[in-house]
Amino acid sequence: MLRLQPHAAPTIPCVSPADAPYDPAPKLELARDRLCTDVTEGPSHAAQDRIDSLISAGLDPAVIRDLLMPDAARRLGELWVEDRLSFSGVALGMTRLTSLWRTMGPGARSSAEQWELQERPRRPVLLALTPGEHHAFGIVVAADRLRREGWDVNVELRSTPRGLAATAAAHDFILVGLSVGSEALLPKLERTIAVLRKALAPGVPVVVGGHLAIESPELVESAGADAALASPEDLLVALELAGRPQRALELEGGVETRM
């Protein structure tokens, strides 16, 4: 079982509304909450205006793309679970976030970094939504992050347990990652993991991310997952562990595997 320590929330600069002065100190939560309001209640250009203001104030676009926007997507899911946002509001917010995230594009790499990625062996990974899950933003973000690190990523956003098993049987995956947001999908998650186990090579880990994995990691582990992951960084750690020959490792930083 993988054990990953939670990441501390970073502090980033944030821009207040257009008619207020820039304050360089607010925490990530404030920027996230304002972005959530922009994508669910504001006009179509509100979120883009805020992102442009953050970048103009000197915030690295990679921080916005890889930290702020995924955190905003997680917060939208929390608001829905807390019954503070309707399903249509979550859908609108996720659609706008995904569109905005895609327009930003991945950060440019140096020629040395590009050469290193070209030389690195590409390892196949499967990322998929748990059947019945509809929120794909987290999977899209994770897949992009892995590809930028040189991994060969297969993404399944609309499939069944049998369909995922067929995909797994046809590839030599080093790891399978599932995403689930609601406890109501726990039975489907458990069935999907069980079917995948039969199709995957022995020892290939199945890890789970998404809102449920963050809020109730013990539930996804009880469904058969090897680990509950909270971020793309956790997924990268899990991949590095999966690629090692040892099956019992303790890593600096509190990550442990007993697979």
N, C-alpha and C positions, 0 to 999 in steps of 0.2 A: 504494500500500500504506500503510495507516495504521500509525503507530508510536506506541505509548503507553507512557510510562514507568511502572514498577511503583509502586504506592502503598505508602508506609510503613505498617506495622501500628501502629494507635493503641494507646495505653495507656489502660485503663479500670479503674475500681474493680471489685472482685470480692468476693463473700461466700463465706466458707468454709462447711463444713457447719454445720448448726444448732447443734451443741454446741461450736463454735469461735468465737473472737472475730472481728469484722469487720476485715479488713486492707484499707486503701484503696489499696494500691499495686500488686498483682499485674498482670501484663500480660494482654493479650487472650488469648494462648495458654492461660493457666491457666484462665480462665473458659470458654473454648471447650472445652477438654478435659474439664472437669467437666460441662459441659452435654452433651457427647457421651456420657459415661458415664451420665448421668441418662436420656437418651432410649433408650439401648440396653440398659442393665442394671438401671436403677432401677424402682421401682413407677410406675404411671401418673401419679401426682401429683408425682413428684420434680422434673421439669423446671419445672413451674409453680411449685413451692415455691421453686426457685432464682431464677427470674425475679422472683417477688414480693419475695424478699429483696434482690435487686439494686436494684429500684425503690425499696424502703423505705430503702435505704442512700443514695439520692439519684442513682442512675444514670438518665439520660434514657432513657425507653422507646424513643425513636427510635434511639439507639445500639444497643440490644439488637436491635431489629427489623431495622435496616438494615445493621449491622456484625457483631454477635456471632453472630446466628443464621445468616446466610449463610456466615460463616466456619466455623461448626460443621458445616453441610451439606457444605462442601468437604472438611473434615477426615474426615467419614465416608467419602467417596469415596476419599480417600487411604488410609485404614485398610483398605478392601476391596482396593485395588490392592496394598497391602503384605502382603496375606493375613493381616491381624491382626483382621479382622472378617468374619463370614460374610455372604453375600448377604441372608439372612433378617434378620440384625442390622442391615444397612444399610437394608433396607426398613422395619423397625420404627422405626429412628431417624428416617428421612425422614418417615414417616407422622406420628410424634409431633411432629417439628419443624414440619411444615406446619400441623398442627392448632393448635399453640400460636401460631405466627406469625399465623395468621388471626384468632385471638381477640384479638390485641393491637390490630389495626386501624391505619390510617394516622393520623399525628399531625394534630391540629387546625390549621387555618390561620386567619390573621387575615382580616378582611373585605377588606382591601386586596389580600392575596395571592389570595383567591378571585376578586376582580374582575379582577386581572391575568390569571389563567388563563382566565377566561371571554372576555376580549378577545383572547387569543392564538389565532391560527389553528391548528386541530387538524390535524396532519400524520399520515397513516396509516403505521404501522409494522407489520411482520410479525415475530413471535417464534415460533419453533417448535423442537421437539425433532427432532434428526436421526432419521430412521426407524430403529427398533431401540433407541433410547435410552429408558430408563424413568424416570429420575430427573428430576422436573419442578420441584423446589423452586427451583432457580436461575431458571428461566423465570418462575415465579410471582412471585418477588421482583422481578425486573427489570421485569416488566410493571406491577406495582403502582407501582414507583418512577417509571416513565415516565408513567403516568397521573396521578400526583400532580404531575408537572411540566407537564401539559397536553397530552401526546401521545395520539393516537388509536391504540390498540394492538389488533392482532388476534393471538390466541394459538392455536396449533395444537399439541396435545399428542399426538395420535394420527393420523398421516397417512402418506402415501407420497410419494416424489419427484414422481410425477405429480399427486397431490392438492395438494401444495404449489405446484407450477407452475400448476395451475388457479386456485388462490387468488391467486397473484401476478398472473396475467393479468387477473383480474377487478377488481383494485384498482390505484390509482396509488401504490404504496408508495414512500416515500423511502429506505427501508433495510430489509433483511431480516437478522434475527439468528437463528442456529442454535446449539443447545447440544449438546455431545458430551462424554462422559466417558471413553470407552475407545478405545484405539488399534485394537481389533478392529473398530470401526465406521468406520474411516477410508475404506474403499472406498465405503460407503454415503454418507458425507459428501461425498466427491468426486463421486459420481453426482448427489446431490441438488443440489449447487452448480451442476454443469454443466446440469442440467435447468432450474434456476431462471434461469440466465443467458439462456436462450432465451425465457423468459416475461416477464422484467423489461425495463423500458425501459433503453436504453443508459446506462451510467454509474451505475446504482443499485448501491450497495455491498452485498455479502453478507459479514457479519462473523460470527465464531464465538466463543462463550464455553463455559464448562464446564471440568471438570478437565483434559481433554486440552489445551485452549487455554492453560491456566495453566502446565502442566508442560512441554508440548512445542509452543510456538507455531509452530515451524518446520514441524511436521507438518501442522497445519491450514492454514497458508499454502500448503504444497506441494499441498494438496488443492484449492486454488483460492480460498480465502478472501481477502478484502481486508484483514482484520485479525484478530488473535487478541486477545480482550478478557479482562481479569481481573476486572472488577467492573461494577456498574450505572453507576458514575461514568464508566468508560471508554466505556460505551454511550452515555451522554449526550453525551460529547465527539464520538463518531463521528457522532451525529445532527446536532449543530451543524455539523460539517464537511460532512456530506452536504447540508445545506441551503444551503451557500454556492455562489455561482456559479463561483468559481475552482476549478480542478482541480489546482492545485499550491500548497499552502499550508504554511507553517511557523508553528506556534503556540508561544507562550511556554509553557513547561512540558514541552517535548520531544515534542509530538504533531505528527506529520508525515503528510501524505497525498500519494500520487502516483497518483491514480486517473485 
